[in-house]
Amino acid sequence: MADDELAPSALLSTPSWLLTQSAMHAQRIVGEAFAAGNARGYHYRLLATLAEFGPASQASLGRRTGIDRSDVVAAINELAADGYVERSSDPEDGRRNIITITPTGRRRHTRLESLVQEAQSTIFAPLTPTERDQLTDLLTKVLVHHRREK
C-alpha cells in the first residue's frame, strides 16, 4: 500500500481504526514467525508463563494467559506429547493437574522467544526504541483501564 493511499480522513485518523489495522498486521507477522518455528501462539504463552512463574495448575495457566480452559488442555496435550511440559497430580487436590516445564521446554521457550523478538523488530521497524517504549506504555495504560471495567 502506498503512503498516498492513507490520505487523511475522519476514519483513518481515529486511533481505534489505526490500532485495529496495525493489530491485523502484527497478528499476521507473529503468526508467520510461529509457523516458521512449527509452533502456535498458545504454546509460547504457556511456556513463557511456566518459565516465568513456575509450575501451575491448568486453571491457573488459563487465567494467567487468557486462554480458554478447553484450549489450555489441548495445547498442554500437544506440549506434553513433545516433551516440553509434564503433568503431575496436585498433592493437595488429586483432581487437579500441575504443569511443569521441562528442560526441553525451556529450550523451546528460548527459541520461541527469539522468534517473538524478531517479529517485534519487524512490526515496529519504523519506530525508535524510545517510541516503542512510549507505545508500549500507552497501550498498557489503555488495556489496564479496560480490564478494570470488566
C-alpha positions as CSV (number, residue, x, y, z in Angstrom):
1,M,0.0,0.0,0.0
2,A,1.4,3.4,-1.0
3,D,1.6,6.2,1.6
4,D,-0.8,8.3,-0.5
5,E,-3.4,5.5,-0.1
6,L,-3.5,6.6,3.6
7,A,-4.8,10.1,2.8
8,P,-6.2,11.7,5.9
9,S,-9.9,11.1,6.5
10,A,-12.1,11.0,9.6
11,L,-11.9,7.2,9.6
12,L,-8.2,7.0,9.0
13,S,-7.4,9.5,11.8
14,T,-9.1,7.6,14.6
15,P,-6.7,5.8,16.9
16,S,-9.1,2.8,17.2
17,W,-9.0,2.2,13.4
18,L,-5.2,2.6,13.2
19,L,-4.9,0.2,16.2
20,T,-7.1,-2.4,14.5
21,Q,-5.3,-2.2,11.2
22,S,-1.9,-2.4,12.9
23,A,-3.1,-5.3,15.0
24,M,-4.0,-7.2,11.9
25,H,-0.5,-6.8,10.5
26,A,1.1,-7.7,13.9
27,Q,-1.0,-10.8,14.2
28,R,0.0,-11.9,10.7
29,I,3.7,-11.3,11.3
30,V,3.7,-13.1,14.7
31,G,1.7,-15.9,13.2
32,E,4.2,-16.3,10.4
33,A,7.0,-16.3,12.9
34,F,5.4,-19.1,15.0
35,A,4.6,-21.1,11.8
36,A,8.3,-20.9,10.8
37,G,9.1,-22.3,14.2
38,N,6.4,-25.0,13.9
39,A,4.6,-23.6,16.9
40,R,1.4,-21.8,17.9
41,G,0.9,-18.7,20.0
42,Y,-0.7,-20.7,22.7
43,H,2.4,-22.8,23.0
44,Y,4.5,-19.7,23.5
45,R,2.1,-18.2,26.0
46,L,2.0,-21.3,28.1
47,L,5.8,-22.0,28.1
48,A,6.5,-18.3,28.8
49,T,4.2,-18.4,31.8
50,L,5.6,-21.6,33.2
51,A,9.2,-20.3,32.6
52,E,8.4,-17.0,34.5
53,F,6.1,-18.2,37.3
54,G,7.0,-21.9,37.7
55,P,4.6,-24.9,37.9
56,A,0.9,-24.2,37.8
57,S,-2.5,-25.8,37.5
58,Q,-4.2,-25.8,34.2
59,A,-6.8,-23.5,35.5
60,S,-4.2,-21.0,36.7
61,L,-2.4,-21.2,33.4
62,G,-5.7,-20.3,31.6
63,R,-6.2,-17.3,33.9
64,R,-2.7,-16.0,33.5
65,T,-2.5,-16.5,29.8
66,G,-6.1,-15.6,28.9
67,I,-6.5,-18.9,27.1
68,D,-9.9,-20.7,27.4
69,R,-9.8,-23.8,29.6
70,S,-10.5,-26.2,26.8
71,D,-7.8,-24.7,24.7
72,V,-5.3,-24.9,27.6
73,V,-6.0,-28.6,27.8
74,A,-5.5,-29.2,24.1
75,A,-2.3,-27.0,24.0
76,I,-0.9,-28.7,27.1
77,N,-1.6,-32.1,25.5
78,E,0.5,-31.0,22.5
79,L,3.3,-29.7,24.6
80,A,3.3,-32.8,26.8
81,A,3.4,-35.1,23.7
82,D,6.5,-33.2,22.5
83,G,8.2,-33.4,25.9
84,Y,8.0,-29.7,26.7
85,V,5.9,-30.0,29.8
86,E,5.0,-32.6,32.3
87,R,1.7,-33.2,34.2
88,S,1.5,-34.4,37.7
89,S,-1.3,-34.7,40.3
90,D,-1.5,-31.9,42.7
91,P,-0.6,-33.4,46.1
92,E,-3.2,-31.1,47.8
93,D,-6.0,-31.9,45.3
94,G,-5.7,-35.1,43.3
95,R,-8.4,-33.9,40.8
96,R,-6.1,-31.1,39.7
97,N,-3.1,-31.4,37.4
98,I,0.1,-29.4,38.0
99,I,2.0,-28.5,34.8
100,T,5.8,-28.1,34.9
101,I,8.1,-27.0,32.1
102,T,10.9,-29.5,31.3
103,P,14.5,-28.7,30.3
104,T,13.5,-29.4,26.7
105,G,10.5,-27.0,27.2
106,R,12.9,-24.3,28.5
107,R,15.0,-24.6,25.3
108,R,11.8,-24.5,23.2
109,H,10.7,-21.4,25.1
110,T,14.1,-19.7,24.4
111,R,13.7,-20.5,20.7
112,L,10.1,-19.2,20.6
113,E,11.2,-16.1,22.5
114,S,13.7,-15.3,19.8
115,L,11.0,-15.7,17.1
116,V,8.8,-13.3,19.0
117,Q,11.6,-10.8,19.3
118,E,12.3,-11.0,15.6
119,A,8.6,-10.4,14.9
120,Q,8.6,-7.4,17.2
121,S,11.5,-6.0,15.3
122,T,9.7,-6.4,12.0
123,I,6.4,-5.0,13.3
124,F,7.9,-1.9,14.9
125,A,10.8,-1.3,12.5
126,P,9.7,2.3,11.8
127,L,9.8,3.2,15.5
128,T,12.9,4.2,17.5
129,P,13.5,2.3,20.8
130,T,12.1,5.3,22.7
131,E,9.0,5.4,20.5
132,R,8.5,1.6,21.1
133,D,8.7,2.2,24.8
134,Q,6.2,5.0,24.6
135,L,3.8,3.0,22.5
136,T,4.1,0.0,24.9
137,D,3.3,2.4,27.9
138,L,0.3,3.9,26.2
139,L,-1.2,0.6,25.0
140,T,-0.6,-0.8,28.5
141,K,-2.5,2.1,30.0
142,V,-5.5,1.6,27.7
143,L,-5.5,-2.1,28.3
144,V,-5.3,-1.8,32.1
145,H,-8.2,0.7,32.0
146,H,-10.5,-1.5,30.1
147,R,-9.6,-4.6,32.1
148,R,-10.7,-2.8,35.2
149,E,-14.1,-2.0,33.6
150,K,-14.9,-5.7,33.3
